[in-house]
Amino acid sequence: QVQLVESGGGLVQAGGSLRLSCAASGRTFSSYYMGWFRQAPGKEREFVATISWSLLRRYYADSVKGRFTISRDNAKNTVYLQMNSLKPEDTAVYYCAADRNELRAAQGPAYWGQGTQVTVSS
């Protein structure tokens, strides 16, 4: 089992940057595919990005491609989401997620964090 705790959310102006972190418990962190999702008010939760345990495969939603970067440090049991050129439409609660299966990590991960709020003002 994996427990996930996000941090790094906050209020930022449009065009600014934030870096989210997700600390994972457990000794098998490196075997999990990690992902970020977000949920805006009144909308369904949506996929943002995933990264493989080997760091070789990273996938992004079209809406964040070129602006967001997912990374991980297996030695620190931590996954990051660097968000640049933020837009008001990026405002959402951002969730960290994990799964041993790459497809499930992007569609319906088994493990979720509690979420961290990101608000982008115009």
N, C-alpha and C positions, 0 to 999 in steps of 0.2 A: 504494500500500500504506500501511496505517496501523499504527503500533505504539502500544500502550496500556499505561499503567502506573498502577495504582491505589495509593492511599494513604489513610490515615485510619482504618483499622480498629483494633479494640482491645476491651478489656473494659469493660463498662458495666453498671450496675445497671438492673433493670427500671424503666421510667418515665423513664429518661435519654435523652440525645440523642448522636448522632454525625453527623459530616459526612464522607462519602467524597468523594475527588477522583480524577479520572482524567485524566492528562495524555496528550495524543495528539501523535504526531509527524506531519509531513507538512504541506504547504501547502494542502491541500484539505479541511481539517477541517470547514469550514463547509458542505460539500456532503454530509456524512454524517449519517444518522440515528444517534443514539447511544442506548444502552440499558444498563440494569443487570439482571443476573440474580443468582441465588443458589443455592447448593447446600448443604443441610444434610446431616449425616452419615447415610448410609444411604438418602438420598432422591435423586431425580433433580433435575437443574438446572431451576430454574423462573424464569419471567419476573417481573420486578419493575416496571420502568418503561421507557418510551422517550420521546424528545423529538425533534421534527423540527429540521431545520437552521435553520428560520425562527423557532423557539421558539413557534410558534403552536399546535402540537399536542403534547399530552402525554398519555400513557396510563399507567394504573397497574393493577397486580393488585388485585383486591378486598381481599386480605389486608393491603395497605399503604395503601389509599386513605384520605386524611384524616390520615395520620401521616407519610408520606414525601413529599418534594418533589424532583423532578428539575429541574435547571437546567443551563445551559451558558453559557460565555463564549467566543464564537468568536474574539475578539481574543487570548485566552490559550490557545486550543486545549485547553480544559478543560471537562469535564462533572462535575457534582456530584450527590450524593444526600444530601439532608438528611433524617435519620431521627430522628423525635421519638416520644415515648411508646413506647419500645422494649419488646418483650416477649421472654421467654425463647425463644419459638418463632421469633423473628427471627434466632436464632443460626445462622450459616452462613458459608461463604466467598462473598464478593460479587465478581462479575465485571463489568467494564466491557466493552461490546461496541459494534461499529460496522458499519454497512452502508450502501450507497448507496440501497438499496431499503427503503421504510418497512415493508413486510410482513415481509421477511426480518430486519429489525432486531429485530422482536419474536418471531420464530419460530426463526430459525437464522442469526444474523449471521455474516458472513465473517471478522471480526476480533475477537479476544478478548485481554483482559489476563490477567495471571497470577493475579489474585485477591487479595483481602485478607480476613483473618479478622475477623468480628464475633462477639463472645460477649456474651450478655446474661444476667446472673445474676439469680436470683429472690430 
